[in-house]
Amino acid sequence: MADKKLRYVHVGTGQRSWMYITALMKEHAEAGVLCAICDTNQHRMDYWNRYIKKNYDHDPIPTYKAADFDRMIAEQKPDKVIVTSVDRTHHKYICRAMELGCDVITEKPMTVDIEKCQQIIDTQKRTGRKVTVTFNYRYSPRNTKVKEVIRSGIVGDITSVHFEWALSTCHGADYFRRWHRDKLNSGGLLVHKSTHHFDLVNWWMDTEPEEVYAMGDLRFYGRSNAESRGIDYTYYRTRNERAAKDPFRYVGPQDEHWKDVFDNIYFGSEDEDHYFRDLNVFSDGISIEDNMGVIVRYKNKAIMTYSLNAHAPWEGYRVVFNGTKGRLEVNCVEVSSYKNRTTNEFDIVNYPGARPLESARADLVPEILFQPHWGQPWIIDYPEVAADADHGGGDTLILEHIFRGVKEDPLGLAANNIDGARSILTGIAGNISMRTGKAVKIDGLVKF
């Protein structure tokens, strides 16, 4: 007798929902059934029904407005609720789903502040339901290999970590033209984006943060910064002729598939909720930082220096682990953006002796390098994935884990609400530190 298919409902049907909707239509259709979708915007849900009809010849899925969440649970009786809504609303759906008897799969960050985090922890303890936080970067073969190397002991005890994350001018700017630009929505990049990175460090080292000190500011995006550099973009939105020469204007996907998706779930749905996807990154109304530096002490006594820059010419990360037996370096270029850049007035370089770089950054340094204190450095290989694989190949593997399950999980890839809390607490403490100018103790922020 075949295993019973689990029943899923999905809340929040923006771009990120595509991964889960299509997985339940195709690769994992035998394991689960998508019973309903829920959103504040009916136009968006209607588009997804047209999408699955066209691409999978699937009958329309029942749709529910956000206010009818409880009715959806009562009528559809799902086993699990998938949450990919705006970050500040995650806790509402996570907690209510558990109270109504469902397990939850939620996108990172689990939530954005201390109060909401505590509510999720308390509700999970009271109901006994399961919360899975989708830290897909754990599942990337590169990051999994780092975990294996550290666990092997060849680096020794980790004494310090340096972690640099660069967001390219293409990807980084996107956070400043949509809902993430409001810190109330996203918790800022230290919560929305860096939760991935803080979770990786917690997981890599099998530890948790103890104390955090942070500094950060809006130094590049925003109207006042642009004006100080002699740039005056006075338009509010960038999908118009006035923004034609703006290198930071919204361009959007170029392939027909994603162009169709964006044109429908965003621009074709504006009339209902007035959510605009193409705001000027040099306009007023931005309350998040674009340059941040953080110092973290962990319970294993290791310290980390962390930086995030949201206007870099390439995208990726560098992590260095200094241990009692040597040094482990991780170098990852996710996007060598210079290859696809359009020359404009801000790109021109005229410096004596300078010459164009003809090879990508990824060609210049080994991706994983171990250097013992004495002796020969070693390049450490890991399974290759397609260059365009989302999150370093992590998305494909985490979907397999979520919908199919695994008998064994020796590296602890699956993350629960406690992991979700410990990752965001570094960012939340960083926000408090930036506001107060003081170091923040993690213990006491929430009660586990």
C-alpha positions in Angstrom: 0.0 0.0 0.0 1.4 3.4 -1.0 2.2 5.9 1.6 -0.6 8.5 2.1 0.1 11.8 0.4 0.6 14.7 2.8 -1.7 17.6 2.4 -0.1 21.1 2.1 -1.5 24.7 1.9 0.7 27.6 1.0 0.6 31.2 2.4 2.3 34.0 0.5 2.5 33.6 -3.3 5.3 35.9 -4.3 8.4 34.9 -6.2 9.7 32.5 -3.6 6.5 30.4 -3.6 7.4 29.2 -7.1 9.9 26.7 -5.8 7.3 25.0 -3.5 4.3 25.2 -5.9 6.2 23.7 -8.8 7.8 21.0 -6.6 4.4 19.8 -5.5 3.2 19.9 -9.1 6.1 17.9 -10.6 9.1 16.4 -8.8 7.3 15.7 -5.5 3.8 15.3 -6.7 3.8 11.7 -5.5 4.7 12.7 -2.0 2.3 15.5 -1.4 -0.7 17.5 -2.7 -1.1 21.2 -2.7 -4.6 21.8 -1.5 -4.9 25.5 -1.4 -3.0 28.8 -1.7 -3.5 31.9 0.5 -2.5 35.5 -0.1 -3.6 39.1 0.4 -3.8 39.5 -3.4 -6.4 37.6 -5.4 -4.8 38.5 -8.7 -1.6 36.9 -7.7 -3.3 33.6 -6.7 -5.3 33.6 -9.9 -2.1 33.9 -11.9 -0.7 30.8 -10.2 -3.8 28.8 -11.1 -3.3 29.9 -14.7 0.4 28.9 -14.5 -0.2 25.4 -13.2 -3.0 24.8 -15.7 -0.7 25.8 -18.6 2.4 24.1 -17.4 1.1 21.0 -15.6 -2.5 20.7 -16.9 -3.6 20.9 -13.2 -7.1 21.8 -12.1 -7.5 25.2 -10.3 -6.4 25.1 -6.6 -8.8 26.7 -4.1 -7.7 30.2 -3.1 -8.2 32.0 0.2 -7.6 35.6 1.1 -5.3 36.1 4.2 -8.3 37.0 6.4 -9.7 33.5 5.7 -6.7 31.6 6.9 -8.6 29.8 9.6 -11.4 28.8 7.2 -8.8 27.4 4.8 -7.4 25.2 7.5 -10.8 24.0 8.6 -12.0 23.2 5.0 -8.7 21.8 3.6 -7.5 20.0 6.7 -3.8 20.2 5.7 -1.0 18.3 7.4 1.5 21.1 6.8 1.4 24.9 6.1 4.2 26.4 3.9 4.9 30.1 4.8 6.6 32.4 2.3 4.8 35.7 3.1 6.4 39.0 4.0 8.8 38.4 6.9 7.0 40.4 9.5 3.9 38.2 9.0 5.6 34.9 9.4 4.9 34.5 13.1 1.2 35.0 12.6 0.8 32.1 10.2 3.4 29.9 11.9 1.7 30.2 15.3 -1.9 30.0 14.1 -1.1 26.9 11.9 0.4 25.2 15.0 -2.6 26.1 17.1 -4.9 24.6 14.5 -3.0 21.3 14.5 -0.6 21.7 11.6 3.1 21.4 11.2 4.9 24.3 9.5 7.6 24.8 6.8 8.7 28.4 6.8 11.2 30.5 4.7 13.9 32.3 6.5 14.1 34.4 8.5 11.7 32.7 10.9 10.6 36.2 12.1 12.0 39.7 12.6 12.1 40.6 16.3 12.3 39.3 19.9 8.6 39.4 20.6 7.5 37.4 17.6 10.4 35.0 18.1 9.2 34.3 21.7 5.7 33.8 20.5 6.8 31.1 18.0 8.9 29.3 20.7 6.1 29.4 23.2 3.4 28.2 20.7 5.6 25.3 19.5 6.2 24.2 23.1 2.5 24.4 23.9 1.3 22.6 20.8 4.1 20.2 20.2 3.9 20.8 16.5 6.9 20.8 14.2 8.5 23.9 12.6 11.0 23.5 9.8 13.0 26.5 8.8 14.3 26.2 5.2 18.0 27.0 5.6 18.8 25.9 2.0 22.5 27.1 2.2 23.1 24.2 4.6 22.3 21.8 1.8 24.8 23.3 -0.7 27.5 20.7 -1.4 30.1 23.4 -0.8 28.8 24.2 2.7 28.2 20.6 3.6 31.8 19.9 2.8 32.9 22.7 5.1 30.8 21.1 7.9 32.5 17.8 7.2 36.0 19.2 7.2 35.5 21.1 10.5 33.9 18.0 12.1 36.8 15.9 11.0 39.1 17.8 13.4 41.9 18.7 10.9 41.4 22.4 11.6 41.5 21.8 15.4 39.4 24.0 17.7 38.1 27.1 16.0 39.4 30.2 17.6 38.2 32.9 15.2 36.1 33.3 12.0 36.1 36.1 9.4 33.0 36.1 7.2 32.5 38.6 4.4 29.3 38.6 2.3 29.1 40.7 -0.9 25.7 41.5 -2.5 26.1 42.6 -6.1 24.8 45.9 -7.4 22.1 43.8 -9.2 20.9 41.7 -6.3 21.8 44.0 -3.5 19.9 46.9 -5.0 16.8 44.8 -5.2 16.4 44.9 -1.4 16.1 48.7 -1.6 13.4 48.8 -4.3 10.8 46.5 -2.7 9.2 45.7 0.7 12.6 44.8 2.3 13.5 48.5 2.4 11.2 49.0 5.4 12.9 47.6 8.5 9.6 46.8 10.1 8.9 44.4 7.2 12.3 42.6 7.0 14.3 43.3 10.2 16.9 44.8 7.9 19.5 42.8 6.0 21.1 41.6 9.3 17.9 39.6 9.9 16.5 39.0 6.4 19.7 38.1 4.6 22.3 37.5 7.2 20.2 34.9 9.0 21.5 32.5 6.3 25.1 33.3 7.3 24.6 33.3 11.0 22.9 30.0 10.8 25.8 28.5 8.8 28.3 29.6 11.4 26.2 28.1 14.2 25.8 24.9 12.3 29.4 24.7 11.0 30.8 25.0 14.6 28.0 23.3 16.6 27.7 26.4 18.8 25.5 29.4 19.3 26.0 33.2 19.8 26.7 34.6 23.2 27.4 38.3 22.7 27.0 40.7 19.7 28.3 44.1 18.9 27.4 45.8 15.6 27.7 49.0 13.5 25.9 49.8 10.3 24.4 52.6 8.3 22.8 53.5 5.0 25.8 54.8 3.1 25.1 54.1 -0.6 21.4 53.8 -1.4 18.8 56.4 -0.4 18.2 60.0 -1.6 20.6 61.9 0.6 23.5 59.6 -0.3 22.8 60.0 -4.0 22.5 63.7 -3.7 25.9 63.9 -1.9 27.5 62.2 -4.9 25.8 64.7 -7.3 23.2 62.2 -8.5 19.6 63.5 -8.6 17.0 60.8 -9.3 13.6 62.4 -8.4 11.3 59.8 -9.9 9.5 57.4 -7.5 9.4 54.3 -9.8 11.9 53.1 -12.4 9.9 51.4 -15.1 9.5 54.6 -17.1 11.4 56.6 -19.6 12.8 59.0 -17.0 14.8 56.2 -15.5 16.2 54.9 -18.8 19.7 56.0 -18.0 19.7 54.9 -14.4 22.0 51.9 -14.0 20.1 50.9 -10.8 16.7 51.0 -12.4 14.5 47.9 -12.3 15.3 45.7 -15.3 13.8 42.3 -14.3 14.3 38.9 -15.7 15.2 38.6 -19.4 14.1 35.0 -20.1 10.5 34.7 -21.1 9.5 32.4 -18.3 10.5 34.6 -15.4 9.5 37.8 -17.3 5.9 36.3 -17.5 6.0 35.4 -13.8 7.1 38.9 -12.6 4.8 40.7 -15.0 1.9 38.9 -13.5 2.5 38.4 -9.8 3.9 41.9 -9.3 3.1 44.4 -12.0 -0.2 42.7 -13.1 -1.3 42.6 -9.5 -0.6 46.2 -8.4 -4.1 47.5 -8.6 -5.3 45.3 -5.8 -2.7 46.1 -3.1 -0.6 48.9 -4.5 2.6 47.0 -3.9 5.3 48.3 -6.2 8.3 46.2 -7.2 10.3 48.9 -9.0 10.9 51.7 -6.5 13.9 54.0 -7.0 16.7 52.8 -4.8 17.8 56.5 -4.4 14.5 57.7 -3.0 13.3 58.5 0.5 11.7 55.9 2.7 14.5 53.4 3.2 15.1 52.4 6.8 17.5 49.5 6.4 21.3 49.6 6.3 23.5 48.8 3.3 26.9 48.4 5.1 27.2 46.5 8.3 30.0 45.1 10.5 29.4 42.7 13.4 31.5 41.1 16.1 30.2 37.9 17.7 31.5 35.9 20.6 30.2 32.3 20.6 29.6 29.9 23.5 32.6 27.9 22.3 34.7 31.1 22.9 35.4 31.6 19.2 34.9 35.1 17.9 33.7 36.2 14.5 34.1 39.4 12.5 31.3 39.6 9.9 30.6 42.2 7.2 27.8 42.6 4.7 28.0 45.1 1.8 25.0 45.5 -0.5 26.6 47.4 -3.5 29.5 45.2 -4.5 30.5 44.6 -8.2 30.3 40.8 -7.7 28.3 38.5 -5.4 29.5 35.8 -3.1 31.3 35.2 0.2 34.6 34.5 1.8 34.9 32.7 5.1 38.1 32.0 7.1 38.3 29.7 10.1 41.4 30.0 12.2 42.0 26.8 14.2 44.5 25.3 16.6 45.8 23.1 13.7 45.6 25.5 10.8 43.4 27.7 8.6 40.4 26.8 6.5 39.4 29.2 3.7 36.2 29.2 1.7 35.9 31.4 -1.4 32.6 31.4 -3.3 31.8 33.6 -6.2 28.1 33.2 -6.9 27.9 35.9 -9.6 30.9 37.4 -11.5 28.7 40.3 -12.5 31.3 42.1 -14.6 30.6 39.7 -17.5 27.1 40.9 -17.9 27.4 44.5 -17.0 26.4 47.4 -19.2 28.9 50.2 -19.4 27.6 53.5 -18.0 29.0 56.6 -16.6 29.7 55.0 -13.2 31.7 52.1 -14.6 34.4 54.0 -16.5 37.9 53.5 -15.0 40.8 55.5 -16.1 43.8 54.7 -13.9 47.4 54.6 -15.0 48.6 51.0 -15.3 45.2 49.5 -14.9 44.0 46.8 -17.3 40.8 44.8 -17.7 40.4 41.5 -15.7 39.8 38.7 -18.2 39.0 35.9 -15.8 36.4 35.5 -13.2 37.2 35.8 -9.5 36.4 32.1 -9.1 39.4 31.3 -11.3 41.9 33.2 -9.1 41.5 31.3 -5.8 40.6 27.8 -4.7 37.1 27.5 -3.3 38.0 25.5 -0.3 41.6 25.6 0.9 43.1 24.1 4.1 46.5 25.4 5.3 48.0 23.5 8.2 50.3 25.5 10.4 53.3 23.6 8.9 53.4 21.9 5.6 51.6 21.7 2.3 48.3 23.6 1.7 45.5 21.4 0.4 42.6 22.1 -2.0 39.5 20.3 -0.8 37.1 19.2 -3.6 33.3 18.8 -3.2 30.6 17.6 -5.6 29.9 20.1 -8.4 26.5 21.5 -9.1 25.2 23.4 -12.1 26.5 27.0 -12.3 22.9 28.4 -12.2 21.7 26.1 -9.3 19.8 28.2 -6.8 21.6 28.7 -3.4 24.6 26.6 -4.5 22.4 23.6 -5.3 20.8 23.8 -1.9 17.2 24.3 -3.1 17.0 21.0 -4.9 18.3 19.0 -2.0 16.2 20.8 0.7 13.0 20.1 -1.3 13.9 16.4 -1.4 14.4 16.5 2.4 11.2 18.5 3.1 8.8 16.5 0.9 10.4 13.0 0.9 12.2 12.9 4.2 15.5 11.1 5.0 16.1 8.1 7.2 19.4 9.6 8.5 20.7 13.1 8.9 24.2 12.8 10.3 25.2 16.4 9.6 22.0 17.8 11.1 20.9 19.5 7.9 17.2 19.9 9.0 16.6 23.1 11.0 13.8 23.6 13.5 12.4 26.7 15.2 15.3 26.7 17.8 17.8 26.9 14.9 15.7 29.6 13.3 15.7 31.6 16.6 19.4 31.3 17.2 20.2 32.5 13.7 18.0 35.6 13.8 19.0 36.4 17.4 22.5 37.4 16.1 20.9 39.8 13.6 18.3 41.1 16.1 21.0 41.7 18.7 23.0 43.4 16.0 20.1 45.8 15.4 19.8 46.5 19.1 23.6 47.1 19.2 23.4 49.5 16.3 20.6 51.4 18.0 22.2 51.6 21.4 25.9 51.6 20.6 26.5 48.8 23.2 27.3 45.1 23.0 24.2 42.8 23.5 24.1 39.6 25.5 22.0 36.9 23.7 21.0 35.1 26.8 17.8 36.6 28.1 16.6 38.0 24.8 14.2 35.1 24.5 13.4 32.1 26.8 13.9 28.7 25.3 
